[in-house]
């Protein structure tokens, strides 16, 4: 590997044997060296490969002014999420999570603690991502000796929701409340209380989360199942009406009109939940 740019004493940008750019990290890796020189491979501790040139530039700029330990912890947390929870993540997570952790540590050292108003909803609807948040707090405590409040586990979880769903972090902040309100609308419309221990409930919540993902990414399903939609309207009018109410709420909150296909599949999942309650 050949050094392309020295970011700081511990981090350099390189071109590998296949001509791809990478950011590598290691104690003293960039000290006393310059572009064009070979990398001392024995000093390499971590390798980051970010395909998007824009993201790679942002990441390099971020690392230039950040303690190496913060970068290491962030990388370890992302690796854990990918390996143990099998999450497929947008590479923006390397920028957003690393920046968040560094800033959060700075805030805490200044005695500033932020309350996460969405913590209950995040714990309830984004359990995998919240688990990563708790893992992150444990890693930060062990490796950086910084005690973070549980609220930070929720904030970190939202960064993974953002990277997993390919949305903007501002949209990810809206997701927990949207999911909560959709469930409340469905239960009020149907006059029942969902059993949260059932597989149908879990699948319904998962469907709602991915529906919101499609809404914010403007990737709604096209209208291709008109006969099935008509069958749902006729055979399950209560569930179909409920799905229409949910669709109206989503349109009100996002300015996005759901396709007939999306309304139909929503009705199918609502029917499965109601069938489990009968």
C-alpha positions in Angstrom: 0.0 0.0 0.0 1.2 3.5 -0.9 0.4 6.6 1.1 -1.8 9.1 -0.7 -2.3 11.5 2.1 -1.1 11.9 5.7 -4.2 12.8 7.8 -2.4 12.9 11.1 0.3 11.0 13.0 -1.9 8.0 13.4 -4.1 8.0 10.3 -3.3 8.0 6.5 -5.1 7.6 3.3 -3.6 5.0 1.0 -4.0 3.3 -2.4 -3.9 -0.5 -2.0 -2.6 -3.1 -4.4 -5.9 -3.1 -6.4 -5.9 0.6 -6.9 -8.6 1.3 -4.3 -8.5 4.0 -1.8 -8.6 3.2 1.9 -8.1 5.0 5.3 -5.8 3.1 7.6 -5.1 3.7 11.3 -2.3 2.8 13.6 0.0 4.3 16.3 2.6 6.5 14.6 1.5 5.3 11.1 1.7 8.8 9.6 4.6 10.2 11.7 7.6 11.3 9.7 6.2 10.0 6.4 4.8 11.6 3.2 2.7 10.9 0.2 4.2 8.3 -2.1 5.9 6.3 0.6 5.0 2.7 1.4 3.0 2.0 4.5 4.6 0.3 7.5 2.1 -2.6 7.5 3.2 -3.8 10.9 1.7 -0.7 12.4 -1.8 -1.1 10.8 -4.5 -1.6 13.3 -7.7 -0.8 11.4 -8.6 -0.4 7.7 -11.7 1.6 6.5 -12.9 1.3 2.9 -15.5 3.8 1.9 -16.6 3.7 -1.7 -18.3 7.0 -2.0 -15.6 9.7 -2.7 -17.8 12.4 -0.9 -18.2 10.2 2.2 -14.5 9.3 2.1 -13.5 13.0 2.1 -15.9 13.7 5.0 -14.5 10.8 7.0 -10.9 11.9 6.4 -11.7 15.5 7.4 -13.4 14.2 10.6 -10.5 12.0 11.6 -8.0 14.8 11.2 -9.3 16.5 14.4 -10.4 13.6 16.5 -8.6 11.3 19.1 -7.7 8.0 17.7 -9.4 6.2 20.5 -12.8 7.6 19.6 -12.4 6.4 16.0 -11.4 2.9 17.2 -14.4 2.6 19.5 -16.8 3.7 16.7 -15.2 1.2 14.3 -15.6 -1.6 16.9 -19.3 -0.8 17.4 -20.0 -0.8 13.7 -18.1 -4.1 13.3 -20.2 -5.6 16.1 -23.5 -4.5 14.5 -22.5 -6.0 11.1 -21.2 -9.3 12.5 -23.5 -10.1 15.4 -26.8 -8.5 14.4 -26.3 -9.0 10.6 -27.2 -5.4 9.8 -26.7 -4.0 6.3 -25.5 -0.4 6.8 -25.0 2.6 4.6 -21.4 3.6 4.8 -22.4 7.0 6.1 -22.5 5.4 9.6 -18.7 5.7 9.7 -19.1 9.5 9.5 -22.2 10.0 11.5 -21.6 7.6 14.4 -17.9 8.6 14.8 -18.9 12.3 14.9 -21.7 11.7 17.3 -19.6 9.7 19.8 -16.8 12.3 19.7 -19.2 15.1 20.3 -21.2 13.3 23.0 -18.0 12.6 25.0 -17.0 16.3 24.7 -20.5 17.3 25.9 -20.4 15.0 28.9 -17.0 16.2 29.9 -18.5 19.7 29.9 -21.3 18.5 32.2 -23.9 18.7 29.4 -26.4 15.8 29.3 -29.2 15.6 26.7 -32.5 13.9 27.5 -33.8 11.6 24.8 -37.5 12.1 24.6 -37.9 9.1 22.3 -36.1 6.6 24.5 -39.2 4.6 25.4 -40.3 4.3 21.7 -36.8 3.4 20.5 -36.5 0.6 23.1 -39.9 -0.7 22.1 -39.8 -0.5 18.3 -36.1 -0.7 17.4 -34.9 -3.3 19.8 -31.9 -4.5 17.7 -30.6 -1.0 17.2 -31.1 -0.2 20.9 -29.1 -3.3 21.8 -26.3 -1.8 19.7 -26.7 1.4 21.7 -26.3 -0.4 25.0 -23.3 -2.3 23.6 -21.8 1.0 22.5 -22.2 2.5 26.1 -20.4 -0.6 27.5 -17.5 -0.2 25.0 -17.1 3.5 25.7 -17.1 2.8 29.4 -14.5 0.0 29.1 -12.2 1.6 26.5 -12.6 5.3 27.1 -13.6 5.3 30.8 -16.6 7.6 30.1 -19.9 6.8 31.7 -22.7 7.7 29.4 -26.4 7.8 30.4 -29.0 5.5 28.8 -30.4 8.3 26.7 -27.2 8.1 24.6 -28.0 4.5 23.8 -31.1 5.7 22.2 -29.3 8.4 20.2 -26.7 5.9 19.0 -29.6 3.5 18.0 -31.1 6.2 15.8 -27.8 6.5 13.9 -28.1 2.8 13.1 -31.7 3.2 12.1 -30.6 5.9 9.7 -27.8 3.8 8.2 -29.9 0.7 8.0 -32.8 2.3 6.3 -30.8 4.7 4.1 -32.7 7.8 5.4 -31.6 11.1 6.7 -31.0 11.3 10.5 -33.7 13.9 10.8 -36.2 11.4 9.3 -34.9 8.6 11.6 -35.8 10.9 14.6 -39.4 10.8 13.4 -39.7 7.1 13.0 -40.3 6.0 16.6 -43.2 8.4 17.1 -44.7 7.6 13.7 -44.7 3.8 14.5 -46.2 4.5 17.9 -49.0 6.7 16.5 -49.8 4.2 13.7 -50.3 1.4 16.2 -52.5 3.7 18.3 -54.6 4.6 15.3 -55.0 0.9 14.3 -56.0 -0.2 17.8 -58.5 2.7 18.2 -60.0 2.0 14.7 -60.4 -1.7 15.4 -61.4 -1.3 19.1 -58.8 -3.9 20.3 -55.5 -4.0 22.0 -52.7 -5.8 20.2 -50.9 -8.7 22.0 -47.3 -7.6 21.7 -46.0 -11.1 22.4 -47.4 -12.6 19.1 -45.4 -13.1 15.9 -48.1 -11.4 13.9 -47.7 -8.2 16.0 -44.0 -8.3 15.5 -44.4 -8.8 11.7 -46.9 -5.9 11.6 -44.5 -3.5 13.4 -41.7 -4.6 11.0 -43.9 -4.0 8.0 -44.8 -0.5 9.3 -41.1 0.3 9.8 -40.2 -0.7 6.3 -43.2 1.0 4.9 -41.9 4.3 6.5 -38.5 3.5 5.0 -40.1 3.3 1.5 -42.0 6.5 2.1 -39.0 8.5 3.0 -36.9 7.0 0.2 -39.7 7.5 -2.3 -39.8 3.9 -3.2 -43.4 2.9 -2.7 -44.7 -0.3 -4.2 -46.5 0.2 -7.6 -50.2 -0.8 -8.1 -50.0 -4.3 -9.5 -52.4 -6.4 -7.4 -55.8 -4.7 -8.1 -57.8 -8.0 -7.8 -56.2 -8.8 -4.5 -56.9 -5.3 -3.3 -60.5 -5.5 -4.3 -60.8 -8.9 -2.5 -59.4 -7.3 0.7 -61.8 -4.4 0.5 -64.8 -6.8 0.1 -63.8 -9.6 2.5 -62.2 -7.5 5.2 -63.8 -4.1 5.1 -62.9 -3.3 8.8 -59.2 -4.0 8.3 -59.1 -2.2 4.9 -60.8 0.9 6.4 -58.2 0.8 9.2 -55.4 0.7 6.7 -57.0 3.7 4.9 -57.0 5.7 8.2 -53.3 4.8 8.7 -52.6 5.9 5.1 -54.3 9.2 5.8 -52.1 9.8 8.9 -48.9 9.0 7.0 -49.9 11.4 4.2 -50.6 14.1 6.7 -47.2 13.6 8.4 -45.1 13.1 5.4 -46.9 14.6 2.4 -46.6 11.3 0.7 -49.7 9.5 -0.7 -49.6 5.7 -0.3 -50.2 3.6 -3.4 -53.2 1.2 -3.4 -50.6 -1.7 -3.2 -49.2 -0.3 0.0 -52.7 0.2 1.5 -53.6 -3.4 0.6 -50.5 -5.0 2.2 -51.0 -2.8 5.3 -54.6 -4.2 5.5 -53.2 -7.8 5.1 -50.9 -7.3 8.1 -53.7 -5.7 10.1 -55.9 -8.7 9.3 -53.3 -11.1 10.6 -53.0 -9.2 13.9 -56.8 -9.0 14.3 -57.2 -12.7 13.5 -54.7 -13.5 16.3 -56.9 -11.5 18.7 -60.2 -13.2 17.8 
